[in-house]
């Protein structure tokens, strides 16, 4: 049994990562600042489920506050008691980062630096950084390999993640920290982020509310089911030196076609209200995951149809309270 530190433990992807670690018999110290970037009731739901499981402990911590981290982990350096830090704490979302770029830099870049320094001080040998396909910018080839240009981000969110990647390489180079940077493509599934399209669309269609569609719906995404992402993240715990690895869906779908798939599963037509496309949104994303297959033996298993079945079933089971969650 190993012990792991997981930052952002009440988050969507982190919840599934922690759950898998606990099921595999490991111990996890999770921390999260439980911010209100989206409806905190969803974070409280995930956290409550984790706190019922043996092997999990939780601390309310903000990774962007270095003094708070130092105070909690203060002690003499010695042999590493943690096998790895898995940094899944982030301010996510491209549109919100246009409105408040400062908080994105504080959490995603400075917060990552604080965790890297924690690894150095506590002699923790492994660091996983959750990054994003948004770093690939405007004209990425499809499907997108890790070698595609990532030096021209379009929003503060992508820029803050690119900065975190660069800092992670610094700590690998200077201190020998083993680093896996996993660049996630669009992730969905049960208990998903309520500010993302699949939760929003599911709620709006189910409750007969207007579905606000940015643009004409012809934009495409390579959606990835969350348990596939969690599995890939844990496979990335293996020693790699310093590697950037795409984790993404093997299917690309137009947003308008996604809406039709949800209509079929919910048994109700969407009331679509179109509005202008947001300038911060990418027109398409779709991962080339050949490197993840080669290095980690990973590839996504669930089709978009299977994943949507599970996601809609979760919503229906939790509809009494999930229908009250704010979508932003």
N, C-alpha and C positions, 0 to 999 in steps of 0.2 A: 504494500500500500504506500502511495506517495501523497504528499501534501502539495496543494496548488493554491496560488493566489489568483483570483479572478476579479478584475476591475470591471465595474459596470454590471454587477451580478444580477440586478433586477431587470436588465435590459432584455430585449427580445431574443437575440442570438445567444447571449450569455446564459439566459435561463436554460436553454436546451443543452449548451455545453456543460454547465454545472450538473444538470440532471444526469447526463451521460457519465461524467466523472464519478458521481456518487454511485450510480448503478454498477460501475466497474470496481467499486470498493475503495475508492480514494477519498481523502479528506480535502475539503475546500474551505478556505477563508474567502468569503466574498465581500467586496465593499462597493458602495454606490452612494452618490450624494442625493439620489431620489429627486432630481430636479423636475421642474414642471415644463420641460421642453414639449412634452405631450401629456395627456391626461394621466395623472399619477395613480389613478385607480388601477390602471393596467399593470403598472410596476408593482403596486401593492399585491395584486392578485398573484403575479409570478413569484414574488418574494415569499408570500405566505405558503405557497406550495413547496418551495425549497426548504423553508424552515421546519417543515414537518418531517424532513428526511434526515436520518442519522448521518453524521459525518460533515454536516454543513454548519458553519458559523458565519455570522454577519456582523459587519461594522459599518456604521454610517460615516463614510469618509469621502472627501472631495480630492481627486487626484491632482487638481490644479493648485491645491494648497500644500506646498512643500513642507511648511512647518507642521501642519496637521499630520501629514504622513510620517515625518521624522519623529514626532512626539509619540505616535502609536507604535512605531517599530524600533524605538530607541533601545539600544543595548549593545554590548560589545560584539564586534565581528567575530565570526567563527565558521564552523562548517555549515553549509547551506542546509536549512531545515525545510526549504521549499524546493520542489523540483523545477518549478517554472512560474513565471508571471505571464498570465494571459490577459492582455489589455483589450478588453471589449467595451471599455468606457469611452463614450464619444458624444459630442454634439453632432447629430446627423441631420441630413436634409439640405439639399442644395438651395432651396428657395429662402428658407429662414436665414441662411448664412449671408444672403445679400442684405438683409435688414439689420443683422447684428453680427458682423464679422469678428468682433473682439472676443466674444464668448467662445467662438469656435477655435481661435488661436489659443486661448487660455486652456481649454479642456483638451483639445486634440494634439496640440504641439507641446505646450508647456507641461501638460499633464503627462504626456508620454515621456518627456525628459525627466520628470520627477520619478517615474517608475523605472526608467533605465538606471537612474542614479541609485534607486533602491536595490536593484539587482547588483550593482557594483558593490555597494556597502555591505549587503547581506550575502554576497558571493553566491547568488542564485544563477545557475548556469544557462538557463534557457528563457527566451523572451519571445512571445508571439504578439504581433501587432496586427490588429484588424484594420485594414485599409479599404480602399474603395475603387471601383471601376471609374468613378468620376474623374480620376487623375488623368485619364486618357484623352480628355478634351473633345475637340469638335470633330475632327476628321479621322477618327481611328478606323483602321481596317477591320472588317467583320468576317469571321470572328476575330477578336482582338488578342494577340499574344502579349506576353509580358515585355517584349522588346519594343512595342509600339511607343511612340512619343508620349511622355507623361510630364513634360516640362512646360506645358502651356495650359494650366488649369483655367477653368471658366468661372469659378466661384471660390469664395473664401473657404468653403468646406473642403473642396478638393485640394486647395493650396495648403490648408492646415494639415491634411493627411500626408501630402507630399513632404512637408517639413518633418513630420513624425517619422516617415520612412528614412529620411536623410540622417536624422539624429540616431536612429537605430543602427544605421551603418557605422556612424562614428563610434558607438559603444562596442560594436563588433570589432572594429579595427583597432581601437585603443586598448580594449580590455578583454578581448577574446570572447565576448558574449555571443552565444549561438542564437541567431535571430531568424525566425520565419515571419515574413510579411505576407499576410493573406489578403489579397484584394478581392473583396466580395462584389458580386454583381447582384442585381435586384433580388432580395430575399423576402419570402412570404411564408405564411403558415399559421397554425393555431396560436392565439394570443399575440398576434403580430402587432407591429406599431400602428396605432390608429391614425397616424398622419400619412400613411402610405396607401397606395391605390387599392390594393386588394381588400384590406379591411374597410376602407371607405366605401368602395363599390358594393361590397357585400352588405354593409349596413344600409346604405342608401337604397339599394334595390329591395332588400328585405322589408324595410320600414316604409316604402313608398315615398321616399324623399327624393328631391331632384338630385340627379347624378351630375356633378360639375366636371365637365370634360375639358381639359386644357388642349386647345388645338383641334384638329380634325379626327384624331384617333388613329391616324396612320403611323404615328411613331411606334417604334418597336422596342421590346425589352426581352432579355434572356432571363426569365424568372427562375429562381432556384429555391427549392423547398428547404425549410430551415433545418430539418434533421440531416439532410445531405450536407449542408454547410457546417453544422456542428461536428459531424463525423470527419469532414475534411480538416477542420480546425484542430481536432485532436490528433489526427494523423501527422499534422505539421509539428507536433512536439518532438519528432525524431531529430537527431542532430543533422544540420544541413550547412553549418557555417553561417552564411548570410544568403538568403534566397527570397525572391519575390515570386509569389505563386498565385495565379488566378484560381478562384473558386466560383464557379458560375454554372448557370443552366445550359443544358445541351439543346434546348428548344428556344427559338425566338418567336415571339408572337406580337401581332399588332394589338394595340390597346383596345380598339373597337372589337376585335375578335375575342379578346379576354372578357369584355363585357358580355358578349353573347354566350360564352361558356358559363359565366356566372348566372345569367338569366335562366339558362337551361337547368342548373342545379337548384336554384332558388324557386323556380316555378313562377317567376314574375318578370314582367318587362321593366326595363330601366326607363325612367323619365329623364332623358338626357338634356342637359342645358350646356351648350357649348360656350366657351369663353376663349379669349386669345391665349395662344401658347405662351408659356413663361420663358423669358430669355435665358434663364439659368438652366433650363432643362436640356438634356442631351436628346437628340433625335432618335438615337438607337444605342443599345449596348448588347453585346453578345460575346461570351467568353470563349477564347481558345484555351481549353483545359488540358492540352496534351502534356504540358510540363507537370501538372498535378498528377496525371496518370503515371508519368515516368518516375517522378521522385517519390510520390506518396502512395501509389497504387489506388488513386481516388478517381472516381467519376460519379456524376449524379445518377441516382437510381430511380427517383420518382418522376414520372411524367407530369406535365402541367395539369392534365386531366385528373390524375390520381391525387395530386397535391391540393387541387381545388376541392375535390370531394371531401378530403379531411378538414380543410379550412372551413368550408361551409357547414360541415357537421359540427365542428367545434362551436361556431357562432350560434347555430340553432340550439345546441345544448346549453349554452350560456346566455341565451338571448335576453333573458329577463334583465340582467345587469349590463351585458355588453352593448345592448341597444342604447344605453344611456351614456356611453363613453363619447367624449367630445372628439371629433375628427380634425379640428383645427381649420 
